[in-house]
Structure formats: structure tokens, C-alpha cells
Amino acid sequence: MDDFWVPFDNDLAKRDLRMVKLEQKVSGCFCTEGGAETFCRIRSYISTCRKNGQRVFDASVSALLGDPFYPSFLQSPPVPSG
């Protein structure tokens, strides 16, 4: 009750999905399936960074420069196909 750093609830999945529903509510819908997929990938990356104590801005810049954050439990980053 005294530690305000502890979240009010422990439902991380519900909090992660909230942004998707909020985006749908604000814009009405996603224009394309690709746009919805891109939105979800970015939100997932941000959520992973936050849950692992990373600064979102720094992790985003690193990702855009080709060096994305990977949680420690991953052995090695996936090799891009193509």
C-alpha cells in the first residue's frame, strides 16, 4: 500500500492490449492489415523494453540504427531473412 512503484494491478497483457483498442477507438479502425501489424510490432517492442528496464527512446534509436534490444533470455538475435 505504501510502495507507489508497484502497479495497481498485475494484468500486463490487458495493459498491452489497451493501446490497440484505444487506437481503434480514436481512428475508427486500422486502414490496412499491414498498418495494424506494424502498430502491434512497435507496441510489442516498446512493452518488451519497458518490462526489461530499458529506456524506450534509446532502445528505439538503437533499433532504427540496426541494433535492437533483445532480452537476455534470447541466445542470439534472429538472423534477418531476405
C-alpha positions as CSV (number, residue, x, y, z in Angstrom):
1,M,0.0,0.0,0.0
2,D,2.9,2.4,0.6
3,D,5.1,1.5,-2.5
4,F,3.7,3.5,-5.4
5,W,6.1,1.9,-7.9
6,V,4.1,-1.3,-7.7
7,P,1.4,-1.3,-10.4
8,F,-2.2,-1.1,-9.3
9,D,-2.9,-4.4,-11.0
10,N,-0.7,-7.2,-12.3
11,D,-2.5,-7.7,-15.6
12,L,0.3,-6.9,-18.0
13,A,-1.5,-8.5,-21.0
14,K,-4.5,-6.3,-20.5
15,R,-2.4,-3.2,-20.3
16,D,-0.6,-4.2,-23.5
17,L,-3.8,-4.7,-25.4
18,R,-5.3,-1.5,-24.2
19,M,-3.3,0.6,-26.7
20,V,-4.6,-1.4,-29.6
21,K,-8.2,-0.9,-28.6
22,L,-7.5,2.8,-27.9
23,E,-6.0,3.2,-31.4
24,Q,-9.1,1.6,-32.9
25,K,-11.4,3.8,-30.9
26,V,-9.6,7.0,-31.9
27,S,-9.2,6.3,-35.6
28,G,-12.2,4.0,-36.0
29,C,-10.1,1.2,-37.4
30,F,-6.8,0.4,-38.9
31,C,-6.7,1.3,-42.6
32,T,-4.8,-1.9,-43.7
33,E,-3.8,-5.2,-42.2
34,G,-0.2,-4.2,-42.7
35,G,-0.7,-1.0,-40.7
36,A,-2.3,-2.9,-37.8
37,E,0.6,-5.4,-37.9
38,T,3.2,-2.6,-37.9
39,F,1.4,-0.9,-35.0
40,C,1.4,-4.1,-32.9
41,R,5.0,-4.9,-33.6
42,I,6.1,-1.4,-32.5
43,R,3.9,-1.6,-29.3
44,S,5.2,-5.0,-28.5
45,Y,8.8,-3.8,-28.8
46,I,8.1,-0.8,-26.6
47,S,6.4,-3.1,-24.0
48,T,9.3,-5.5,-24.0
49,C,11.8,-2.7,-23.5
50,R,9.8,-1.3,-20.6
51,K,9.4,-4.7,-18.9
52,N,13.2,-5.1,-19.1
53,G,14.1,-1.7,-17.7
54,Q,15.3,-0.2,-21.0
55,R,14.7,3.4,-21.9
56,V,12.2,3.4,-24.8
57,F,13.7,6.3,-26.7
58,D,17.3,4.9,-26.5
59,A,16.0,1.4,-27.5
60,S,14.0,2.8,-30.4
61,V,17.0,4.8,-31.7
62,S,19.2,1.7,-31.4
63,A,16.6,-0.4,-33.3
64,L,16.4,2.2,-36.1
65,L,20.2,2.1,-36.4
66,G,20.1,-1.7,-36.8
67,D,21.0,-2.8,-33.2
68,P,17.6,-3.6,-31.5
69,F,17.3,-4.6,-27.8
70,Y,16.9,-8.3,-27.2
71,P,16.0,-9.6,-23.7
72,S,18.8,-11.6,-22.0
73,F,16.9,-14.9,-22.3
74,L,17.3,-14.9,-26.0
75,Q,20.5,-16.7,-27.0
76,S,21.2,-14.6,-30.1
77,P,19.2,-12.2,-32.2
78,P,17.3,-13.7,-35.1
79,V,19.0,-13.6,-38.5
80,P,17.1,-11.4,-40.9
81,S,15.7,-13.3,-43.9
82,G,15.8,-11.9,-47.3
